[in-house]
Each structure stands twice: as structure tokens, then as C-alpha cells.
Amino acid sequence: MNLENASPRVALPVGLMALVPLAWYGVSGSVMAGIVSAVNVILILACLYVAFSPVENAHDHDHDHEHGSNSTAS
């Protein structure tokens, strides 16, 4: 598999593998720091998942925006 052509939705499980070392860090070190780090990794992956998802009706959004700006100018 070519990594340049992998979609972010396919690459998400690879990002989730970052939780494995965090679990080790949480068990061997500070449990609270491991939990905070795991929450950060999950938030980052969720944001990337949403950011790289396909946009639907992008043309309709631009069209509505033009009408909205004309109605406020009058």
C-alpha cells in the first residue's frame, strides 16, 4: 500500500497505535499523565478525522454565501 494515497480514514488505526506506548507510560510512570496524554492523542486524531473528511455541497455553500452578503449590503 502506498502511504501517499492512503486516506486519513484508513490511516486512523495507525494513529490509534500511539495509544500503546501511552498505556505503557501510564502503567510504568504517572497514571494521570498517561490519561491526559491519551486524551490528547484521541482529540488530535478526532480533529484530523473531521478535518480531512470530504466536504459535501461545497458549491451550494458558496452560492448561499453570495446571496447572504447581497442581502446585508442593501
C-alpha distances in whole Angstrom, upper triangle without the diagonal:
4,6,9,8,8,11,14,14,11,11,15,15,13,16,19,18,20,23,23,25,27,28,29,31,33,34,35,36,37,36,37,35,32,33,33,30,28,29,28,25,25,27,24,21,23,24,21,20,23,23,19,20,21,25,27,30,30,33,35,35,36,39,40,40,42,45,45,46,48,50,50,52,55
4,6,6,7,10,13,15,12,11,15,16,14,17,19,19,21,24,24,25,27,29,30,31,33,35,36,36,37,37,37,35,32,33,33,30,28,29,28,24,25,26,23,21,23,23,20,19,22,21,18,19,20,24,26,29,28,31,34,33,34,37,38,38,40,43,43,44,46,48,48,50,53
4,5,5,9,10,12,10,9,12,13,11,13,16,16,18,21,21,22,24,26,27,28,30,32,33,33,34,34,34,31,29,30,29,26,25,26,24,21,21,23,20,17,20,20,16,16,19,18,15,17,18,22,25,28,27,30,32,32,32,35,37,36,38,41,41,42,44,46,46,48,51
4,6,8,10,13,12,11,14,16,14,15,19,19,20,23,24,25,26,29,30,31,32,35,35,36,36,36,36,33,31,31,31,27,26,27,25,22,23,23,20,18,20,20,16,16,19,17,14,16,17,20,23,26,25,27,30,29,30,33,34,34,36,39,39,39,42,44,44,45,48
4,6,9,11,10,10,14,16,15,16,19,20,21,24,25,27,28,30,31,32,34,36,37,37,38,37,37,35,32,32,32,29,27,28,26,23,23,24,21,18,20,20,16,16,18,17,13,14,15,18,21,24,23,25,28,28,28,31,33,33,35,37,38,38,41,43,43,44,47
4,7,8,6,7,10,12,11,13,16,16,18,21,22,24,25,27,28,29,31,33,34,34,35,34,34,32,29,29,29,26,24,25,23,20,20,21,18,15,17,17,14,13,16,15,12,13,14,18,20,23,23,26,28,28,29,31,33,33,35,37,37,38,41,43,43,44,47
4,5,5,6,9,11,12,13,15,17,18,20,22,24,25,26,28,29,30,33,34,34,34,33,33,31,28,28,27,25,23,23,22,19,18,19,16,13,14,15,11,10,12,12,8,9,10,14,17,20,20,23,25,24,26,28,29,29,32,34,34,35,38,39,40,41,44
4,5,5,6,9,10,10,12,14,15,17,20,21,22,23,26,26,27,30,31,31,31,30,29,27,25,24,24,21,19,19,18,15,14,15,13,10,11,11,8,6,9,9,6,8,10,14,17,20,20,23,25,24,25,28,29,29,31,34,33,34,37,39,38,40,43
4,5,5,8,10,10,12,14,16,17,19,22,22,23,26,27,27,29,31,32,31,30,29,28,25,24,24,22,19,19,19,16,14,15,14,10,10,12,9,7,9,11,8,8,10,14,16,20,20,24,25,24,26,29,29,29,32,34,34,35,38,39,39,41,44
4,6,7,8,10,11,13,15,17,18,21,21,23,25,26,27,29,31,31,32,30,30,28,26,25,25,23,20,21,20,17,16,17,16,12,13,15,12,10,13,14,11,11,13,17,19,23,23,26,28,28,29,32,33,33,36,38,37,39,41,43,43,45,48
4,6,5,7,9,10,12,14,16,18,19,20,22,23,24,26,28,28,29,27,28,26,23,23,23,20,18,19,18,14,14,15,13,10,12,13,10,9,13,14,11,12,15,18,21,25,24,28,30,29,30,33,34,33,36,38,38,39,42,43,43,45,48
4,5,5,6,9,10,12,14,16,16,18,20,21,22,24,26,26,26,25,25,23,20,20,20,17,15,15,15,11,10,12,11,7,9,11,9,7,11,13,11,12,15,18,21,25,24,28,29,28,30,33,33,33,36,38,37,38,41,42,42,44,47
4,5,5,6,9,10,12,14,15,16,18,20,20,22,24,25,25,23,24,22,19,19,20,17,14,16,16,12,11,14,13,10,12,14,12,11,15,16,15,15,18,22,24,28,28,32,33,32,34,37,37,37,40,42,41,42,45,46,46,48,51
4,5,5,8,10,11,13,14,16,17,18,20,22,23,24,24,23,24,22,19,19,20,17,15,16,16,12,12,15,13,10,13,15,13,12,16,17,15,17,20,23,26,30,29,33,34,33,35,38,38,38,41,43,42,43,46,47,47,49,52
4,5,6,8,10,12,12,14,16,17,18,20,22,22,22,21,21,19,16,16,16,13,12,13,12,8,9,11,9,7,10,12,10,10,14,15,14,16,19,22,25,29,28,32,33,31,33,36,36,36,39,41,40,41,44,45,44,46,50
4,5,6,8,10,10,12,14,15,16,18,20,20,20,19,19,18,15,14,15,12,10,11,12,8,8,11,10,8,10,13,12,12,15,17,16,17,21,24,26,30,30,34,35,33,35,38,38,37,41,43,41,42,46,46,46,48,51
4,5,6,8,9,10,12,14,15,16,18,19,20,18,20,18,14,15,16,13,11,14,14,10,11,14,13,11,14,16,15,15,19,20,19,20,24,27,30,33,33,37,38,36,38,41,41,41,44,46,45,46,49,50,49,51,54
4,5,6,7,9,11,11,13,15,16,16,17,16,17,15,12,13,13,10,8,11,11,7,9,12,11,10,13,15,14,15,19,19,19,21,25,27,30,34,33,37,38,36,38,41,41,40,43,45,44,45,48,49,48,50,53
4,6,5,6,9,10,10,12,14,15,15,13,14,13,9,10,11,9,6,9,10,7,9,12,12,11,14,16,16,16,19,21,21,22,26,29,31,35,35,38,39,37,39,42,42,41,44,46,45,46,49,50,49,51,54
4,5,5,7,9,10,11,13,14,15,14,16,14,11,12,14,11,9,13,14,11,12,16,16,15,17,20,19,19,23,24,24,25,29,32,34,38,38,41,42,41,43,46,45,45,48,50,48,49,53,53,53,55,58
4,5,5,6,9,10,10,11,13,13,15,13,9,12,13,10,10,13,14,11,14,17,16,16,19,21,20,21,24,25,25,27,31,33,36,40,39,43,44,42,44,47,47,46,49,51,49,50,54,54,53,55,59
4,5,5,6,9,10,10,10,10,11,9,6,8,10,7,6,10,11,9,11,14,14,14,17,19,19,20,23,24,25,26,30,32,35,39,38,42,43,41,42,46,45,44,47,49,48,48,52,52,51,53,57
4,5,5,6,9,10,10,9,11,10,7,8,11,9,8,12,13,12,13,16,17,17,19,21,22,22,25,26,27,28,32,34,37,40,40,44,45,43,45,48,47,46,50,52,50,51,54,55,53,56,59
4,5,5,6,8,10,10,13,11,8,11,14,12,11,15,16,15,16,19,20,19,22,24,24,25,28,29,29,31,35,37,40,44,43,47,48,46,48,51,50,49,53,55,53,54,57,58,56,59,62
4,6,5,5,7,8,10,8,6,9,11,9,10,14,14,14,16,18,19,19,22,23,24,25,28,29,29,31,35,37,40,43,43,47,47,45,47,50,50,48,52,54,52,52,56,56,55,57,60
4,6,5,5,4,7,7,4,7,10,9,9,12,14,14,15,18,19,19,21,23,24,25,27,29,30,31,35,37,40,43,43,47,47,45,47,50,49,48,51,53,51,52,56,56,54,57,60
4,6,7,6,10,10,8,10,13,13,12,15,17,17,18,21,22,22,24,27,27,28,30,32,33,34,38,40,43,46,46,50,50,48,50,53,52,51,55,57,54,55,59,59,58,60,63
4,7,8,11,11,9,13,15,14,15,18,19,19,21,23,24,24,27,29,29,30,33,34,34,36,40,42,45,48,48,52,52,50,52,55,54,53,57,59,56,57,61,61,60,62,65
4,6,9,8,8,11,13,12,14,16,17,18,20,22,22,24,26,27,28,30,32,33,34,36,39,42,44,48,47,51,51,49,51,54,53,52,55,57,55,55,59,59,58,60,63
4,6,5,6,9,10,11,12,14,15,17,18,20,21,23,24,26,27,29,31,32,33,35,39,40,43,46,46,49,50,47,49,52,51,50,53,55,53,53,57,57,55,57,61
4,6,5,6,9,10,11,12,14,15,17,18,20,21,23,24,26,27,29,30,32,33,37,39,41,44,44,48,48,46,48,51,50,48,52,53,51,52,56,56,54,56,59
4,5,5,6,9,10,11,12,14,15,17,18,20,21,23,25,26,27,29,30,32,36,37,40,43,42,46,46,43,45,48,47,46,49,51,48,49,53,53,51,53,56
4,5,5,6,9,10,11,12,14,15,16,18,20,21,23,24,26,27,29,30,34,36,39,42,41,44,45,42,44,47,46,45,48,50,47,48,52,52,50,52,55
4,6,5,6,9,10,11,12,14,15,17,18,20,21,22,24,26,27,29,32,34,37,40,40,43,44,41,43,47,46,44,48,50,47,48,52,52,50,53,56
4,5,5,6,9,10,11,12,14,15,16,18,20,21,23,24,26,27,31,33,35,38,38,42,42,39,41,45,43,42,46,47,45,46,50,50,48,51,54
4,5,5,6,9,10,11,12,14,15,17,19,20,21,22,24,26,30,31,34,37,36,40,40,37,39,42,41,40,43,45,43,43,47,47,45,48,51
4,5,5,6,9,10,11,12,14,15,17,18,20,21,23,24,28,30,33,36,35,39,39,37,39,42,41,40,43,45,43,43,47,47,46,48,51
4,5,5,6,9,10,11,12,14,15,16,18,20,21,23,26,28,31,34,34,38,38,36,38,41,40,39,42,44,42,43,47,47,46,48,51
4,5,5,6,9,10,10,12,14,15,17,18,20,21,25,26,29,32,32,35,36,33,35,38,37,36,40,41,39,40,44,44,42,45,48
4,5,5,6,9,10,11,12,14,16,16,18,20,24,25,28,31,30,34,34,32,34,37,36,35,38,40,38,38,42,42,41,43,46
4,5,5,6,9,10,11,12,14,15,17,18,22,24,27,30,29,33,34,32,33,37,36,35,38,40,38,39,43,43,42,44,47
4,5,5,6,9,10,10,12,14,15,16,20,22,25,28,28,32,32,30,32,35,34,33,37,39,37,38,41,42,41,43,46
4,5,5,6,9,10,11,12,14,16,19,20,23,26,26,29,30,27,29,32,31,30,34,36,33,34,38,38,37,40,43
4,5,5,6,9,10,10,12,14,18,19,23,26,25,28,29,27,28,32,31,30,33,35,33,34,38,38,37,39,42
4,5,5,6,9,10,11,12,16,18,21,24,24,27,28,26,28,31,31,30,33,35,34,35,38,39,38,40,44
4,5,5,6,9,10,11,14,16,19,22,22,25,26,24,26,29,28,28,31,33,31,33,36,36,36,38,41
4,5,5,6,9,10,13,15,18,21,20,23,24,22,23,27,26,25,28,30,29,30,33,34,33,35,38
4,5,5,6,8,12,14,17,20,19,23,24,22,23,27,27,26,29,31,30,31,34,35,34,36,39
4,6,6,6,10,12,15,19,18,22,23,21,23,26,26,26,29,31,30,31,34,35,35,37,40
4,6,5,9,10,13,16,15,19,20,18,20,23,23,22,26,27,26,27,31,31,31,33,36
4,6,8,9,13,16,14,18,19,17,19,22,22,21,24,26,25,26,29,30,30,32,35
4,6,9,12,15,14,18,19,18,19,23,23,22,25,28,27,28,31,32,32,34,37
4,6,9,13,13,16,18,16,18,21,22,22,25,26,26,27,30,31,32,34,36
4,6,10,10,13,15,14,16,19,19,20,22,24,24,26,28,30,30,32,35
4,7,6,10,11,10,12,15,16,16,19,20,20,22,25,26,26,28,31
4,6,8,9,9,12,14,14,15,18,19,20,22,24,25,26,28,30
4,5,5,6,9,10,11,13,15,16,17,19,21,22,23,25,27
4,5,5,7,9,10,11,13,15,15,17,19,21,22,23,26
4,5,5,6,9,10,11,13,14,16,17,19,21,22,24
4,5,5,6,9,10,11,12,14,16,17,19,20,22
4,5,5,6,9,10,10,12,15,16,17,19,21
4,6,5,6,9,10,11,13,15,16,17,19
4,5,5,7,9,10,11,13,15,16,18
4,5,5,6,9,10,11,13,15,16
4,5,5,6,9,10,11,13,15
4,5,5,6,9,10,11,13
4,5,5,6,9,10,11
4,5,5,6,9,11
4,6,5,6,9
4,6,5,7
4,6,6
4,6
4
